[in-house]
Amino acid sequence: MNYPFYIARRYLFSRKSHHAINIISGISVMGVAIATMALVCTLSVFNGFQDLIASLFTAFDPQLRVSLVEGRSVKADDPVLMKLKASPLVDIYTPVMEDQALVVRDDHQYVVTIKGVDDSFASQAKLSQLLYGDGSFVLHADVLEYGVVGIQLASRLGIGAFFEDPLQIYAPRRGERVNLANPLSSFNHDELNSPGVVFMVQQGKYDANYILTSLGFAQRLFDQEGRVSSVELKLTKGTNVDKAKKEIQQMVGNRFQVQDRYEQQEDVFRIMRIEKFISYLFLTFILLVACFNIIGSLSMLMIDKKADVGTLHSMGANNDDICHIFIFEGWMISAAGAILGILLGLLLCWLQQEFGLISMGNSAGSFIVEDYPVSVHFDDILLIFLTVLVIGWISVWYPVHYLSKNFL
């Protein structure tokens, strides 16, 4: 066994001649443990919110979306897309035509996103979880076209799940300039009737801006007959999404891009990753301050063990060996604090998951979830443990070398 490490271990667990040294060592361990516990809990809460948002998007966003890298639309019968449709990886293939239009209802008018889909969309998006109202999800029937409106948009338009008068939809014609004498002549116009339901994803991006309708309606409205803006895929059961994404990307080539759910919401998740990283940096700085307590503990220990150091010198130990003893001592204090802090953090996360110790607010029903969500990720725990060890090593290396020259 490495004797500096062996002696450091004996010093850590042995009773010191001055009881204050044991107290300061305990305080050092607890300081590191509390900072470590804060890291575990904070990063787990960020993970919880990220998983919560991902679960909300899951009901509306497809597992994979295939769209053009350049351009707005592609022929619906493009050979690449037909090959993709026939792929055994794909369970549900949903062509989409999506663009912006103007919706008018009495004195209300808003620019919205019209998303035209075929009938397979209901199975692909599990809309039964999102619909509210006495009607049913219908996109078209005979000569009528229906529009399923986001719940926030319905509120803005002053309508409910069912509305008698159809919504007036306008979209600029392709390749035409606005006729100032008769502006409406430069727009395509159509109507959407009510199927008696609205949808709610609990995300403003969709609930306040989207209208779902039939693929044919959107193609006619945007002068894109026979074309699609993207294709949404639901993979066959048991298929690994990451592997399927790579295979499909190779299948469709560089002309198309394949995005999973996280990439479809890149802006949201990028902001959350940045916030999580900044919180990690701040708490790491607090951890560094907590590690300074170890320096006080080591300085008193070095004074207390001055006689032992003289004995070790007489037995042939050099200054580097003596430094290593106290560096290992500081490192073991950091490791003990890290292990204790991680265990306490995991315990608090489990208690929060099971019993909801900390709620989001006092008003029931004001938030999507009542209690702060937490989700423990193994890679975060490993990162925290390594961070504590590195910070602990850095914080004691120079002070130990400096103190050894002045006290030993």
C-alpha positions in Angstrom: 0.0 0.0 0.0 1.1 3.6 -0.7 2.3 4.7 2.7 1.4 8.4 2.3 -2.2 7.3 1.6 -2.1 4.8 4.5 -0.9 7.4 7.0 -3.5 10.0 5.6 -6.2 7.4 6.2 -5.1 6.8 9.8 -5.0 10.6 10.4 -8.5 11.0 9.1 -10.1 8.4 11.4 -7.8 8.7 14.4 -8.5 10.9 17.4 -6.5 14.1 17.4 -4.8 15.5 20.5 -6.9 18.6 20.1 -10.6 17.9 19.9 -11.1 21.1 17.8 -9.4 19.5 14.9 -12.0 16.7 14.8 -14.7 19.3 14.9 -13.2 21.3 12.1 -12.7 18.2 10.0 -16.3 17.3 10.5 -17.4 20.8 9.6 -15.3 20.5 6.4 -17.0 17.3 5.5 -20.4 18.7 6.1 -19.6 21.9 4.1 -18.6 19.8 1.1 -21.6 17.5 1.6 -24.1 20.4 1.7 -22.7 21.9 -1.5 -22.7 18.5 -3.2 -26.3 17.9 -2.1 -27.3 21.3 -3.5 -25.7 20.3 -6.8 -27.5 17.0 -6.9 -30.9 18.5 -6.1 -30.6 21.5 -8.4 -29.5 19.6 -11.5 -32.2 17.0 -10.8 -34.8 19.7 -10.7 -33.6 21.0 -14.1 -33.8 17.4 -15.4 -37.3 17.1 -14.1 -38.5 20.3 -15.9 -36.8 19.1 -19.1 -38.4 15.7 -18.9 -41.8 17.4 -18.1 -41.6 19.6 -21.2 -40.4 16.7 -23.3 -43.5 14.7 -22.2 -45.8 17.6 -23.2 -44.3 17.9 -26.6 -44.4 14.1 -27.1 -48.2 14.1 -27.5 -48.0 16.6 -30.4 -44.5 16.3 -32.0 -43.7 13.2 -34.0 -40.9 10.8 -33.1 -39.1 11.9 -36.3 -39.7 14.7 -38.7 -38.2 14.8 -42.2 -38.1 18.1 -44.0 -36.1 19.8 -46.7 -32.7 21.4 -45.8 -33.4 24.1 -48.5 -36.8 25.0 -49.8 -40.3 25.1 -48.5 -42.0 22.1 -50.1 -41.4 18.9 -52.0 -43.6 16.7 -54.2 -45.6 14.4 -52.1 -44.7 11.5 -54.4 -41.0 12.2 -54.4 -39.1 8.9 -54.9 -37.1 9.4 -51.7 -40.3 9.9 -49.6 -42.0 6.9 -51.2 -39.0 4.8 -50.3 -39.2 6.1 -46.8 -42.9 5.4 -46.6 -42.3 1.8 -47.5 -39.5 1.4 -44.9 -40.1 -1.3 -42.3 -38.8 1.2 -39.7 -41.9 3.4 -40.2 -45.3 2.5 -38.7 -47.2 5.7 -39.4 -46.3 8.0 -42.3 -48.0 11.5 -42.1 -47.5 14.0 -44.9 -47.8 17.7 -43.7 -48.3 21.0 -45.3 -47.6 23.8 -42.8 -47.5 27.6 -43.3 -48.8 30.8 -41.9 -52.2 32.4 -42.7 -54.6 35.0 -41.4 -57.7 33.8 -39.5 -60.7 36.2 -39.2 -63.6 35.8 -36.8 -65.9 38.8 -36.4 -63.7 41.6 -35.2 -60.8 39.3 -34.3 -58.0 38.5 -36.7 -54.7 36.8 -36.0 -51.8 35.4 -38.0 -51.7 31.7 -37.2 -50.0 28.5 -38.3 -52.2 26.2 -40.5 -51.1 22.6 -40.2 -52.6 20.4 -42.8 -52.3 16.7 -42.2 -54.0 13.5 -43.4 -56.2 11.2 -41.3 -53.2 9.2 -40.0 -52.2 12.2 -37.8 -54.8 11.2 -35.1 -53.0 7.9 -34.5 -49.5 9.3 -34.8 -50.0 12.2 -32.3 -52.4 10.4 -29.8 -54.8 13.2 -30.0 -57.3 11.5 -27.8 -55.2 12.9 -24.9 -55.4 16.4 -26.1 -58.9 17.0 -27.3 -61.6 18.8 -25.3 -65.2 19.2 -26.3 -68.3 17.2 -27.2 -67.3 16.6 -30.9 -64.7 14.4 -32.4 -61.5 14.8 -34.4 -62.6 15.3 -38.0 -60.6 17.0 -40.7 -63.0 16.8 -43.7 -66.4 15.4 -44.7 -67.9 15.6 -48.2 -67.5 19.2 -49.2 -66.8 20.6 -45.7 -63.4 21.3 -44.2 -62.9 21.3 -40.5 -60.4 23.1 -38.3 -59.3 22.0 -34.8 -58.2 25.1 -33.0 -55.7 25.5 -30.1 -57.5 26.3 -26.9 -55.7 29.6 -26.3 -56.3 30.7 -29.9 -60.0 29.8 -29.5 -60.2 32.0 -26.5 -58.6 34.9 -28.4 -61.1 34.5 -31.2 -64.0 34.4 -28.8 -65.1 30.9 -29.7 -65.6 27.7 -27.8 -65.1 24.1 -28.7 -68.1 24.5 -31.1 -68.7 27.6 -33.3 -71.6 27.9 -35.7 -70.1 30.5 -38.2 -67.0 29.1 -40.0 -63.6 30.7 -39.6 -62.4 32.8 -42.5 -58.9 31.8 -43.6 -56.7 34.0 -45.9 -53.2 33.3 -47.3 -51.3 35.3 -49.9 -51.1 33.8 -53.4 -47.8 32.5 -54.5 -45.8 34.8 -56.8 -48.3 37.7 -56.7 -47.9 41.2 -55.5 -50.6 42.7 -53.4 -53.2 44.6 -55.5 -53.6 47.8 -53.6 -56.9 48.6 -55.4 -58.3 45.3 -54.3 -56.1 43.6 -51.6 -58.3 40.6 -51.1 -57.9 39.6 -54.7 -54.2 38.8 -53.9 -55.2 36.3 -51.2 -56.6 32.8 -51.3 -59.7 32.5 -49.2 -61.4 29.5 -47.6 -63.5 28.5 -44.6 -63.0 26.1 -41.7 -65.9 24.6 -39.8 -66.0 23.4 -36.2 -65.7 19.7 -35.4 -66.8 20.5 -31.9 -63.4 20.1 -30.2 -60.3 22.1 -29.5 -56.8 20.8 -28.5 -54.6 21.7 -25.6 -50.9 20.8 -25.5 -50.2 23.1 -22.5 -47.6 24.9 -24.6 -48.3 28.4 -25.9 -46.4 27.7 -29.1 -49.2 25.3 -30.2 -52.2 26.3 -28.1 -52.1 29.9 -29.1 -51.0 29.7 -32.8 -52.0 26.4 -34.4 -55.1 25.2 -36.3 -55.2 21.6 -37.5 -57.0 20.9 -40.7 -56.9 18.5 -43.7 -53.9 18.2 -45.9 -55.9 19.0 -49.0 -57.3 22.2 -47.5 -53.7 23.5 -46.6 -52.4 22.5 -50.1 -55.1 24.5 -51.8 -54.9 27.4 -49.5 -51.1 27.8 -50.0 -51.1 26.9 -53.7 -49.1 23.7 -53.0 -51.3 21.1 -54.6 -49.5 17.7 -54.6 -46.7 19.0 -52.3 -45.8 18.7 -48.7 -43.6 20.8 -46.4 -42.5 17.9 -44.2 -43.2 14.3 -43.3 -43.9 13.1 -39.7 -43.0 9.5 -38.7 -44.1 7.2 -36.0 -41.6 4.3 -35.8 -42.5 0.6 -35.5 -42.8 -0.5 -31.9 -39.6 -1.4 -30.2 -37.4 0.6 -32.7 -34.5 2.5 -31.2 -35.1 6.2 -32.2 -31.4 7.2 -32.4 -30.5 4.2 -34.6 -33.6 4.7 -36.8 -32.8 8.4 -37.2 -29.3 7.6 -38.5 -30.6 5.0 -40.9 -33.4 7.2 -42.2 -30.9 10.1 -42.6 -28.7 7.8 -44.8 -31.8 6.8 -46.7 -33.1 10.3 -47.6 -29.6 11.9 -48.2 -28.3 15.4 -47.6 -31.3 17.0 -49.3 -33.4 16.3 -46.3 -32.9 16.7 -42.5 -34.2 14.2 -40.0 -35.0 15.7 -36.5 -36.1 13.9 -33.3 -38.3 15.5 -30.7 -35.5 17.3 -28.9 -34.2 18.8 -32.2 -37.7 19.9 -33.2 -37.7 22.0 -30.0 -34.0 22.9 -30.0 -34.6 26.5 -28.8 -36.5 25.5 -25.7 -34.0 22.7 -24.7 -31.0 24.8 -25.5 -32.2 27.5 -23.1 -32.7 24.9 -20.4 -29.3 23.5 -21.0 -27.7 26.9 -20.6 -29.6 27.6 -17.4 -28.6 24.2 -16.0 -24.9 24.9 -16.9 -25.0 28.3 -15.3 -26.5 26.9 -12.1 -23.8 24.2 -12.1 -21.1 26.9 -12.4 -22.5 28.9 -9.5 -22.9 25.9 -7.2 -19.3 24.8 -8.2 -18.1 28.2 -7.0 -19.9 27.7 -3.7 -18.4 24.2 -3.5 -14.9 25.8 -3.9 -15.6 28.1 -1.0 -16.7 25.2 1.1 -13.5 23.4 0.3 -11.5 26.2 1.9 -12.7 24.9 5.2 -10.5 21.9 4.5 -7.4 24.2 4.4 -8.1 25.2 8.0 -8.5 21.6 9.1 -5.3 20.6 7.4 -3.2 23.5 8.7 -4.2 22.6 12.3 -3.6 18.9 11.6 -0.1 19.7 10.3 0.7 21.6 13.4 -0.7 18.8 15.6 1.3 16.1 13.8 4.6 18.1 13.6 6.3 15.5 15.8 5.1 12.7 13.6 6.5 14.5 10.6 9.9 14.7 12.3 9.8 11.0 12.9 8.9 10.4 9.2 11.8 12.6 8.1 14.2 10.6 10.3 12.9 7.4 8.7 13.8 8.7 5.2 10.5 10.4 4.1 11.1 13.5 1.9 9.1 16.7 1.7 7.1 15.5 -1.3 6.0 12.4 0.7 4.9 14.5 3.6 2.9 16.8 1.3 1.2 13.8 -0.3 0.1 12.7 3.2 -1.8 15.9 3.8 -3.0 16.2 0.2 -4.5 12.7 0.5 -6.0 13.8 3.8 -7.7 16.7 2.1 -8.8 14.6 -0.8 -10.4 12.0 1.4 -12.3 14.8 3.3 -13.6 15.9 -0.1 -14.5 12.4 -1.2 -16.3 11.7 2.2 -18.2 15.0 1.7 -19.0 14.1 -1.9 -20.4 10.6 -1.0 -22.4 11.9 1.9 -23.7 14.9 -0.2 -24.7 12.6 -3.1 -26.5 10.2 -0.7 -28.4 13.1 1.0 -29.2 14.6 -2.4 -30.6 11.3 -3.7 -32.6 10.9 -0.5 -34.1 14.4 -0.9 -34.9 13.8 -4.6 -36.7 10.5 -3.7 -38.7 12.2 -1.0 -39.7 15.0 -3.4 -40.8 12.4 -6.0 -42.7 10.3 -3.5 -44.2 13.0 -1.2 -43.9 16.3 -3.0 -42.2 18.2 -0.2 -41.8 21.4 -2.1 -44.8 22.6 -4.1 -44.9 25.0 -7.1 -47.3 27.4 -5.4 -50.2 27.8 -3.1 -52.9 27.9 -5.8 -54.0 24.4 -6.7 -54.4 23.9 -10.5 -52.3 27.0 -11.4 -49.4 25.0 -12.7 -49.1 21.9 -14.9 -47.7 20.0 -12.0 -48.3 20.8 -8.3 -44.8 19.9 -7.0 -41.3 20.6 -8.3 -40.4 17.7 -10.7 -37.1 15.9 -10.2 -35.3 13.4 -12.3 -31.9 12.0 -11.3 -29.5 11.2 -14.2 -26.5 9.0 -13.6 -24.2 11.2 -15.8 -25.0 14.2 -13.6 -24.1 12.2 -10.4 -20.9 11.1 -12.0 -20.1 14.7 -13.1 -20.8 16.0 -9.6 -18.6 13.4 -7.9 -15.7 14.1 -10.3 -16.2 17.9 -9.8 -15.9 17.6 -6.0 -12.8 15.5 -6.3 -11.1 17.8 -8.7 -12.1 21.0 -6.8 -11.0 19.3 -3.5 -7.6 18.4 -5.0 -7.0 21.9 -6.5 -8.1 23.7 -3.3 -5.6 21.8 -1.1 -2.6 21.3 -3.4 -1.0 24.7 -3.2 -2.0 25.5 0.5 -0.4 22.2 1.6 2.8 22.8 -0.2 2.9 26.4 1.2 2.1 25.3 4.8 4.6 22.4 4.7 7.4 24.9 4.0 6.4 27.1 6.8 5.3 24.7 9.6 7.1 21.4 9.0 
